[in-house]
Amino acid sequence: MRYSIVPILISLIHSVAVMAQSGVNHYRIETAKPQQTMDYFSASDAWSMQFIGLWPQEKQNRVADWLFSTENDKDGRPKGIGLSLWRFNVGAGSAEQGDDSQIASPWMRAECFLQPDGTYNWQKQQGQRNFLRLAKERGVNKFLAFLNSPPVYYTQNGLATNTGRGGTVNLKPDCYNSFATFMADVVEGVEKHDGIKFNYICPFNEPDGHWNWTGPKQEGCPATNREVARTVRLLSRELSARGLDTQVLVNESSDYRCMYHTHMTGPERGYQIQSFFCPDSTDTYLGNLPNVPRLMLGHSYWTNTPLSELRNIRCQLRDTLNKYQVEFWQTETCIMGNDEEIGGGGGYDFTMKTALYVARIIHHDIVYAGARSWQWWRAIGGDYKDGLLREYSDADGLNGRVEDSKLLWTLGNYSRFIRPGAVRSTITAFDEAGRVLPHGDTDQQGLMCTAYKNIDNRQVIVLINYANEDKTFSWSCDQISVSKWHIYRTSDKANENLLPVGKAKTGSIVHIPARSVITLVSN
């Protein structure tokens, strides 16, 4: 479809004139200059859903609505944040081992479908499987299975943790094929018994992370790039032999810097993009496998401070991804000890303090790292900044209550409205004098703006106001047919959780309160 340039220029000239008179920054949304295509927003079921998925049904439904629903309540307010993919933790069997697993908390152990005699019990992981069903009922149709460890029957130390070992894979040398068979069996078994298809599976979670070989806090397994490549090749072959189109993903790196260089590890676990997707890396190259997309998975832990590195690390990552023509998903993060700006990870925070900090990470991962997907760590957590929701469980774990947070609803400013297949648009920013601002869409202490065009042609603009004072802005769009926009706002006010707060016309001046996030959605 062609558009006349004259109305666009008239609109832009008018908007810049208004902006210059009022001291308002202006954003020009350029859909004709597309950036990456967006895939999914997501979170994982670890480790809480194994318990909460067994709570009374009405409580499960409330949680599922918050996470997955794209419907509105009777007052026209969003019931949930509309996650478009759900990440399922395939357990390794530490729960069956109990205290002998050497994982202290039952909440951080996981069941395994595989039995000691080699048969399968498809009644295991029942709570998690219940949430697969609840997600599907609310419109989620993409699922990712990830593993923290091979089943304990295959590990060298008989545990789902790496206790007492070095940094190589905790897998018996003669169990590689068995491990690949197990993963393919899980894909087939869950679809057969629950009607849920795993579109993606990732055999290793943070194989480069030091936590994987320094203590038994949770299930975890290190691996070198060669060990990852060997496993992925076997799994690829097994899935293909069964006629399954599930895609195998790599590598869920614990740190972006390990993806393009080395960071607190050696080259055998670093340079992952080059190792897996440069044909010269013959021992580890995966780019010729039919069910392994040219896609790298990584986690944005430890890379969010200082603010200069928040941008620089992601730019370096994008440069390497572009060089080897590889796409990128950010598949896990939460608040950790080095996130000092908001007090580190300890203690749950229901407020915009953590929510805005995370929104700034989302913005940088999308704009500078080029992330096509953005995924939070745990959907539900305890007294730590690692859950979109906060659980308060009874002593036996069989009941309790769950509370929502501003973090949940702030993620919803993205996940609810930016749907799979949306294309991010280039934004050019102007100051009050009409001058182009380099990186003007990213004031790390003020306004940050991204824009998207969904496959149904709805336009979406997300704005973060990190500042302690109110801001105003105007915008224009090269799609002249877009004139009216609905505005949704999340702030520290009690009722402002994706709250519809009115409408605006293209080119008008919009107010965004201090410490809030708004989303504009076109008609």
C-alpha positions as CSV (number, residue, x, y, z in Angstrom):
1,M,0.0,0.0,0.0
2,R,1.3,3.5,-0.9
3,Y,0.9,6.6,1.1
4,S,1.2,10.2,-0.1
5,I,4.2,11.9,1.4
6,V,2.4,15.3,1.6
7,P,0.1,14.5,4.5
8,I,3.0,12.9,6.4
9,L,5.1,16.0,6.0
10,I,2.3,18.3,7.0
11,S,1.6,16.1,10.1
12,L,5.3,16.1,11.0
13,I,5.8,19.9,10.5
14,H,2.7,20.5,12.6
15,S,3.9,18.1,15.4
16,V,7.4,19.6,15.5
17,A,5.9,23.1,15.6
18,V,3.7,22.2,18.5
19,M,6.7,20.5,20.2
20,A,8.9,23.6,19.8
21,Q,6.3,25.8,21.3
22,S,5.7,23.6,24.3
23,G,9.1,22.1,25.1
24,V,7.8,18.6,24.3
25,N,10.1,15.9,22.9
26,H,8.8,14.3,19.7
27,Y,9.0,10.8,18.4
28,R,8.6,9.9,14.7
29,I,7.5,6.3,14.2
30,E,8.9,5.0,11.0
31,T,7.2,1.7,10.1
32,A,8.9,1.9,6.7
33,K,12.2,1.3,8.4
34,P,11.5,-2.1,10.2
35,Q,13.7,-3.6,12.9
36,Q,13.3,-7.1,14.2
37,T,10.2,-9.3,14.2
38,M,9.0,-10.0,17.7
39,D,8.2,-13.6,18.8
40,Y,7.0,-14.1,22.4
41,F,6.9,-12.7,25.9
42,S,7.1,-15.4,28.5
43,A,8.0,-16.7,32.0
44,S,8.7,-20.1,33.5
45,D,6.8,-22.5,35.8
46,A,9.9,-23.2,37.9
47,W,9.6,-24.1,40.7
48,S,6.4,-22.9,42.1
49,M,3.8,-24.4,39.8
50,Q,4.5,-27.9,41.0
51,F,2.8,-26.9,44.2
52,I,0.4,-24.1,43.1
53,G,-0.8,-26.2,40.2
54,L,-2.3,-28.5,42.9
55,W,-4.1,-25.7,44.9
56,P,-7.9,-25.3,44.8
57,Q,-9.0,-24.7,41.2
58,E,-10.3,-21.2,41.7
59,K,-6.8,-20.1,42.9
60,Q,-5.2,-21.7,39.9
61,N,-7.6,-19.9,37.6
62,R,-6.8,-16.6,39.2
63,V,-3.1,-17.1,38.7
64,A,-3.7,-18.3,35.1
65,D,-5.8,-15.3,34.3
66,W,-3.1,-12.9,35.5
67,L,-0.4,-14.6,33.5
68,F,-2.2,-15.6,30.3
69,S,-5.5,-13.9,29.7
70,T,-6.0,-11.3,27.0
71,E,-9.6,-10.7,28.0
72,N,-11.0,-7.7,29.9
73,D,-13.1,-7.8,33.1
74,K,-16.6,-6.4,33.3
75,D,-15.2,-2.9,33.8
76,G,-13.1,-3.1,30.7
77,R,-9.8,-3.6,32.5
78,P,-7.3,-6.3,31.4
79,K,-7.7,-9.5,33.3
80,G,-4.1,-10.5,32.6
81,I,-0.9,-9.8,30.8
82,G,-1.3,-12.2,27.9
83,L,2.0,-14.1,27.9
84,S,2.3,-15.7,24.5
85,L,4.7,-18.6,25.4
86,W,5.1,-20.7,28.5
87,R,8.4,-22.2,29.6
88,F,8.2,-25.6,31.2
89,N,11.0,-27.0,33.5
90,V,11.6,-30.7,32.7
91,G,12.7,-32.2,36.0
92,A,15.6,-34.5,36.6
93,G,14.3,-36.4,39.7
94,S,15.7,-34.5,42.7
95,A,12.2,-34.4,44.2
96,E,12.0,-38.2,44.4
97,Q,15.4,-38.3,46.1
98,G,14.2,-35.9,48.8
99,D,16.9,-34.8,51.2
100,D,19.4,-37.2,49.5
101,S,19.2,-34.9,46.5
102,Q,21.4,-32.5,48.6
103,I,19.0,-29.7,47.5
104,A,17.7,-28.3,50.8
105,S,14.4,-26.7,49.7
106,P,11.6,-29.0,48.4
107,W,10.5,-25.9,46.4
108,M,13.7,-26.1,44.3
109,R,13.6,-29.8,43.6
110,A,11.8,-31.3,40.6
111,E,10.1,-34.6,39.7
112,C,11.1,-36.7,36.7
113,F,8.9,-38.5,34.3
114,L,11.5,-41.3,34.0
115,Q,11.4,-44.1,36.5
116,P,14.4,-46.1,37.9
117,D,13.4,-49.1,35.8
118,G,13.4,-47.1,32.6
119,T,9.6,-46.8,32.3
120,Y,7.7,-43.5,32.4
121,N,5.2,-42.2,34.8
122,W,3.1,-39.5,33.0
123,Q,1.4,-38.5,36.3
124,K,4.6,-36.8,37.5
125,Q,4.9,-33.0,37.4
126,Q,1.2,-32.8,37.7
127,G,1.0,-29.3,39.0
128,Q,3.2,-28.0,36.2
129,R,1.1,-30.0,33.6
130,N,-2.0,-28.4,35.0
131,F,-0.6,-25.0,34.2
132,L,0.3,-26.1,30.6
133,R,-3.5,-26.8,30.2
134,L,-4.5,-23.5,31.9
135,A,-2.2,-21.6,29.6
136,K,-3.6,-23.4,26.5
137,E,-7.2,-22.7,27.6
138,R,-6.3,-19.0,27.7
139,G,-4.9,-18.9,24.2
140,V,-1.2,-19.8,24.7
141,N,-0.2,-22.1,21.8
142,K,3.6,-22.0,22.0
143,F,5.6,-24.0,24.7
144,L,9.3,-24.3,25.5
145,A,10.7,-27.2,27.5
146,F,14.0,-26.6,29.2
147,L,16.2,-28.8,31.4
148,N,18.5,-27.9,34.2
149,S,20.0,-31.4,34.4
150,P,19.8,-34.8,32.8
151,P,17.8,-37.4,34.8
152,V,19.6,-38.5,37.9
153,Y,19.8,-42.0,36.5
154,Y,22.2,-40.7,33.8
155,T,24.4,-38.4,35.8
156,Q,27.9,-39.2,36.9
157,N,27.3,-38.4,40.5
158,G,23.8,-39.7,40.7
159,L,22.5,-36.2,41.5
160,A,20.7,-33.5,39.7
161,T,23.3,-31.0,41.0
162,N,26.9,-30.8,40.1
163,T,28.1,-31.4,43.6
164,G,31.7,-32.6,43.9
165,R,32.5,-32.2,40.2
166,G,34.3,-29.8,37.8
167,G,32.9,-27.9,34.9
168,T,32.2,-30.7,32.4
169,V,28.8,-32.2,31.8
170,N,27.3,-34.3,34.6
171,L,26.4,-37.1,32.2
172,K,27.8,-40.6,32.0
173,P,29.8,-41.1,28.8
174,D,27.5,-43.9,27.7
175,C,24.3,-42.0,28.4
176,Y,24.3,-39.3,25.7
177,N,22.0,-41.3,23.5
178,S,19.8,-42.2,26.4
179,F,19.6,-38.5,27.3
180,A,18.5,-37.6,23.8
181,T,15.9,-40.4,23.8
182,F,14.6,-39.1,27.1
183,M,14.0,-35.6,25.8
184,A,12.3,-36.9,22.7
185,D,10.1,-39.2,24.8
186,V,9.1,-36.2,26.9
187,V,8.1,-34.2,23.8
188,E,6.0,-37.1,22.6
189,G,4.6,-38.2,26.0
190,V,3.4,-34.7,27.1
191,E,1.6,-34.2,23.8
192,K,0.0,-37.7,23.9
193,H,-1.2,-37.4,27.5
194,D,-1.8,-33.7,27.9
195,G,-2.4,-32.4,24.3
196,I,0.4,-29.9,24.7
197,K,3.0,-29.7,22.0
198,F,6.5,-28.5,22.9
199,N,7.5,-26.3,20.0
200,Y,10.9,-25.8,21.4
201,I,13.3,-27.7,23.7
202,C,16.6,-26.6,25.2
203,P,18.8,-29.3,26.6
204,F,21.0,-27.1,28.8
205,N,20.3,-24.2,31.0
206,E,23.3,-21.9,31.8
207,P,26.0,-24.5,31.1
208,D,28.5,-21.7,31.4
209,G,27.3,-20.5,34.8
210,H,29.5,-21.0,37.8
211,W,26.5,-21.8,40.0
212,N,26.3,-25.0,38.0
213,W,29.4,-26.4,39.6
214,T,29.9,-24.6,42.9
215,G,27.0,-25.8,45.1
216,P,23.8,-27.8,45.4
217,K,21.2,-25.1,45.6
218,Q,19.1,-26.3,42.8
219,E,19.2,-28.7,39.8
220,G,21.9,-27.6,37.4
221,C,24.5,-29.0,35.0
222,P,27.6,-27.4,33.4
223,A,28.8,-28.3,29.9
224,T,31.4,-27.3,27.4
225,N,30.5,-26.2,23.9
226,R,31.6,-29.6,22.6
227,E,29.4,-31.4,25.0
228,V,26.4,-29.2,24.2
229,A,27.0,-29.7,20.4
230,R,27.2,-33.5,20.8
231,T,24.0,-33.6,22.8
232,V,22.1,-31.3,20.4
233,R,23.2,-33.3,17.3
234,L,21.9,-36.5,18.9
235,L,18.6,-34.9,19.9
236,S,18.2,-33.4,16.5
237,R,18.7,-36.8,14.9
238,E,16.2,-38.4,17.3
239,L,13.5,-35.9,16.8
240,S,13.9,-36.1,13.0
241,A,13.8,-39.9,13.1
242,R,10.4,-39.7,14.9
243,G,9.0,-37.1,12.5
244,L,8.8,-34.4,15.3
245,D,9.2,-30.8,14.2
246,T,10.1,-29.5,17.7
247,Q,13.1,-27.1,17.4
248,V,16.2,-27.6,19.5
249,L,17.5,-24.4,21.0
250,V,20.9,-23.3,22.3
251,N,22.3,-22.3,24.7
252,E,20.6,-20.4,27.5
253,S,23.8,-18.7,28.5
254,S,24.1,-17.3,32.0
255,D,25.8,-14.1,30.8
256,Y,25.7,-12.3,27.5
257,R,29.5,-11.9,27.6
258,C,29.9,-15.7,27.3
259,M,27.9,-15.6,24.1
260,Y,30.4,-13.5,22.1
261,H,33.6,-13.7,24.3
262,T,34.5,-15.2,27.6
263,H,33.5,-14.1,31.1
264,M,34.6,-15.8,34.3
265,T,35.0,-19.0,32.2
266,G,37.4,-20.4,29.6
267,P,37.0,-20.6,25.8
268,E,35.5,-24.1,26.0
269,R,32.3,-22.5,27.4
270,G,32.7,-19.0,25.8
271,Y,32.5,-17.7,22.2
272,Q,29.2,-19.6,21.9
273,I,27.8,-17.7,18.9
274,Q,31.0,-18.4,17.0
275,S,31.2,-22.0,18.2
276,F,27.7,-23.0,17.2
277,F,27.1,-20.9,14.1
278,C,30.5,-20.4,12.4
279,P,31.2,-23.2,9.9
280,D,34.9,-23.0,10.7
281,S,34.1,-24.4,14.2
282,T,33.8,-27.9,12.8
283,D,33.7,-29.7,16.2
284,T,30.7,-27.6,17.5
285,Y,29.0,-26.3,14.4
286,L,25.2,-26.7,14.6
287,G,24.1,-24.5,11.7
288,N,23.6,-27.4,9.3
289,L,21.0,-29.2,11.4
290,P,17.4,-29.0,10.0
291,N,15.7,-28.5,13.4
292,V,18.2,-26.1,15.0
293,P,17.3,-22.5,14.1
294,R,20.0,-19.8,13.7
295,L,19.0,-18.5,17.1
296,M,20.9,-18.1,20.4
297,L,19.3,-18.0,23.8
298,G,20.8,-16.0,26.7
299,H,20.0,-14.5,30.1
300,S,20.5,-10.9,31.0
301,Y,21.7,-11.5,34.5
302,W,24.7,-9.5,35.8
303,T,24.8,-7.1,32.7
304,N,22.4,-4.4,33.9
305,T,24.8,-2.1,35.8
306,P,26.4,0.4,35.4
307,L,24.1,2.1,32.9
308,S,26.9,2.5,30.3
309,E,27.4,-1.3,30.3
310,L,23.6,-1.9,30.1
311,R,23.9,-0.5,26.6
312,N,27.5,-1.4,25.6
313,I,27.3,-5.1,26.4
314,R,24.1,-5.4,24.3
315,C,25.7,-3.6,21.4
316,Q,28.6,-5.9,21.4
317,L,26.3,-8.9,21.5
318,R,24.3,-7.6,18.6
319,D,27.4,-6.9,16.5
320,T,28.5,-10.6,16.9
321,L,25.0,-11.9,16.2
322,N,24.8,-9.8,13.1
323,K,28.2,-11.0,11.9
324,Y,27.2,-14.6,12.0
325,Q,23.5,-13.9,11.0
326,V,22.0,-15.3,14.2
327,E,18.8,-14.2,15.9
328,F,18.4,-13.8,19.7
329,W,16.0,-14.5,22.5
330,Q,16.4,-13.2,26.0
331,T,14.9,-16.2,27.9
332,E,15.5,-15.5,31.6
333,T,16.3,-12.8,34.1
334,C,15.4,-11.6,37.6
335,I,17.0,-9.2,40.1
336,M,20.3,-10.3,41.5
337,G,22.8,-9.0,44.0
338,N,24.6,-6.6,41.7
339,D,21.4,-4.8,40.9
340,E,22.2,-2.3,43.6
341,E,20.1,0.6,42.2
342,I,17.0,-1.2,43.6
343,G,18.6,-2.9,46.6
344,G,19.6,-6.3,45.1
345,G,17.5,-9.4,44.9
346,G,16.5,-9.9,48.5
347,G,13.0,-9.1,49.6
348,Y,10.0,-9.0,47.3
349,D,9.0,-5.6,45.9
350,F,5.4,-5.0,44.8
351,T,6.1,-1.4,43.6
352,M,7.2,0.4,40.5
353,K,10.8,0.6,41.8
354,T,11.6,-2.9,40.6
355,A,9.1,-2.8,37.7
356,L,10.7,0.3,36.1
357,Y,14.1,-1.2,36.5
358,V,13.0,-4.3,34.7
359,A,11.2,-2.2,32.0
360,R,14.5,-0.5,31.3
361,I,16.2,-3.9,30.9
362,I,13.4,-5.0,28.5
363,H,13.8,-1.8,26.5
364,H,17.6,-2.3,26.2
365,D,17.4,-6.0,25.3
366,I,14.9,-5.2,22.5
367,V,16.5,-2.0,21.2
368,Y,20.2,-2.7,21.5
369,A,20.5,-6.5,21.7
370,G,17.8,-7.0,19.1
371,A,15.9,-9.5,21.2
372,R,13.0,-11.1,19.4
373,S,11.6,-12.6,22.6
374,W,11.8,-11.5,26.2
375,Q,11.2,-13.9,29.0
376,W,11.2,-13.4,32.8
377,W,12.5,-16.1,35.1
378,R,9.8,-17.3,37.6
379,A,6.1,-16.6,37.1
380,I,5.7,-17.0,40.9
381,G,8.3,-16.5,43.6
382,G,8.7,-16.0,47.3
383,D,10.4,-13.3,49.3
384,Y,12.9,-12.5,46.6
385,K,12.7,-10.3,43.5
386,D,12.4,-13.3,41.1
387,G,8.6,-13.7,40.6
388,L,6.0,-11.8,38.6
389,L,3.7,-12.9,41.4
390,R,4.3,-13.4,45.1
391,E,3.1,-16.6,46.8
392,Y,2.3,-17.1,50.5
393,S,2.0,-20.9,50.9
394,D,0.7,-22.9,53.9
395,A,3.3,-25.1,55.6
396,D,2.4,-28.1,53.6
397,G,2.5,-26.2,50.3
398,L,-1.0,-27.4,49.3
399,N,-2.8,-24.1,49.7
400,G,-2.1,-20.4,50.2
401,R,-2.6,-17.1,48.5
402,V,-0.9,-15.3,45.6
403,E,-0.6,-11.5,45.1
404,D,0.1,-9.6,41.9
405,S,2.7,-6.9,41.6
406,K,3.5,-3.8,39.5
407,L,6.2,-5.9,37.9
408,L,3.6,-8.3,36.5
409,W,1.5,-5.4,35.0
410,T,4.5,-3.5,33.7
411,L,5.6,-6.6,31.7
412,G,2.0,-6.6,30.5
413,N,2.5,-3.2,28.9
414,Y,4.6,-5.2,26.4
415,S,3.2,-8.8,26.4
416,R,-0.4,-7.9,26.3
417,F,-0.2,-5.7,23.2
418,I,2.9,-6.8,21.3
419,R,1.8,-10.0,19.8
420,P,3.8,-12.7,17.9
421,G,4.8,-11.5,14.5
422,A,4.8,-7.8,15.4
423,V,7.6,-5.8,13.7
424,R,9.5,-3.2,15.7
425,S,9.7,0.2,14.0
426,T,12.6,2.6,13.9
427,I,12.1,5.7,16.0
428,T,13.6,9.1,15.3
429,A,13.5,11.5,18.3
430,F,13.6,15.3,18.2
431,D,14.2,17.8,20.9
432,E,12.1,20.8,21.6
433,A,14.0,22.7,18.9
434,G,13.3,20.0,16.3
435,R,16.8,18.7,16.3
436,V,17.4,14.9,15.9
437,L,18.6,13.3,19.1
438,P,21.0,10.4,18.8
439,H,19.7,7.5,21.0
440,G,16.8,9.9,21.6
441,D,14.4,6.9,22.1
442,T,16.5,5.9,25.2
443,D,16.9,8.4,28.0
444,Q,18.0,5.9,30.7
445,Q,16.9,8.2,33.5
446,G,13.9,9.7,31.6
447,L,11.7,8.6,28.7
448,M,12.3,5.4,26.8
449,C,10.2,4.6,23.7
450,T,9.7,1.6,21.4
451,A,7.1,1.1,18.7
452,Y,5.7,-2.0,16.9
453,K,3.2,-3.0,14.2
454,N,1.2,-6.1,14.8
455,I,0.2,-8.5,12.0
456,D,-3.4,-7.2,12.3
457,N,-1.9,-3.7,11.5
458,R,-2.5,-2.4,15.0
459,Q,0.3,0.0,16.1
460,V,1.7,-0.2,19.6
461,I,3.9,2.4,21.4
462,V,5.4,1.6,24.8
463,L,6.8,4.5,26.9
464,I,8.7,4.2,30.1
465,N,9.1,7.3,32.3
466,Y,12.0,6.5,34.7
467,A,12.2,10.1,36.0
468,N,10.8,11.4,39.2
469,E,8.9,14.1,37.4
470,D,6.1,14.1,34.9
471,K,6.9,14.1,31.2
472,T,5.1,15.1,28.0
473,F,5.7,14.0,24.4
474,S,4.1,14.0,21.0
475,W,4.5,11.6,18.1
476,S,3.9,11.2,14.4
477,C,3.6,8.0,12.3
478,D,4.3,7.3,8.7
479,Q,1.0,5.3,8.5
480,I,-1.3,8.2,8.0
481,S,-4.4,6.0,8.4
482,V,-3.6,5.7,12.2
483,S,-5.4,8.5,14.0
484,K,-6.8,7.4,17.3
485,W,-5.0,5.5,20.1
486,H,-6.1,3.9,23.4
487,I,-3.8,4.6,26.3
488,Y,-3.1,2.1,29.1
489,R,-1.1,3.0,32.2
490,T,0.8,1.2,35.0
491,S,1.9,3.2,38.0
492,D,2.2,3.0,41.8
493,K,-1.4,4.0,42.1
494,A,-3.5,1.1,43.5
495,N,-5.8,0.8,40.5
496,E,-3.4,1.6,37.7
497,N,-2.5,-1.9,36.4
498,L,-2.8,-1.5,32.6
499,L,-5.6,0.8,33.4
500,P,-7.3,2.4,30.4
501,V,-6.8,6.1,30.9
502,G,-8.3,7.6,27.7
503,K,-7.6,8.1,24.1
504,A,-5.3,10.4,22.0
505,K,-4.9,11.5,18.5
506,T,-1.7,11.1,16.4
507,G,0.4,14.3,16.9
508,S,-1.3,15.3,20.1
509,I,0.7,16.0,23.3
510,V,0.4,13.1,25.8
511,H,1.2,13.3,29.5
512,I,3.0,10.5,31.3
513,P,3.2,10.7,35.0
514,A,6.5,10.3,36.9
515,R,7.6,6.7,37.4
516,S,5.1,5.1,35.2
517,V,4.7,3.0,32.0
518,I,2.1,3.7,29.3
519,T,1.1,1.8,26.1
520,L,-0.6,3.4,23.2
521,V,-2.6,1.1,21.0
522,S,-4.1,2.2,17.7
523,N,-7.7,1.5,16.7
